[in-house]
Amino acid sequence: MASVKKRKNLDFASKLKAIQRVEAGEKSSTVADDIGIPRSATSTLLKKKADIKAKAAEQRTSGALSADDFVETDCHVQAVASLADEDIVARVAGTQDAQADSSSDEEDRPDDAAATRAYSATEVAAAFGLIRHCCGDMEGTGLSHLDSLDKIDASIFNFISKTKKQAKISDFFSRK
């Protein structure tokens, strides 16, 4: 007389392994005895084989990850890029295009569009900083045009501080 085994719930991986063992050529009764399930349960598994395999394929492609895999996913990804101060200033000031244009072979001929281009307050302030750096030795000599330069520089700084909005962090990354 055949022994009656108590029904037991199998997890999905055990069901899939049982089906694979039967497909590999093992007897379904041997597989059932090894797992500890009734022999009729293996025939039920074989009837539902297509559904179980479809679910297995879905789980493989659904991206189910273990906690360790999830934590280590981006271990080898470069998270930061080193930017020079000049690159950041150029991106904020919007002068990157102007620098690219100035490095072309057509430097000898001034472009009409470049001559009529409106410069931002930040670009003008950078230009005044360069002038101040170059004329630093002449300051305090009583030349009135350098004093006027100080006044213009101060008014530009006031204008920038009133109209400038803080850049977002996403503004520093180019979109592809």
Beta strands, then each sheet from edge to edge (+ up, - down):
end
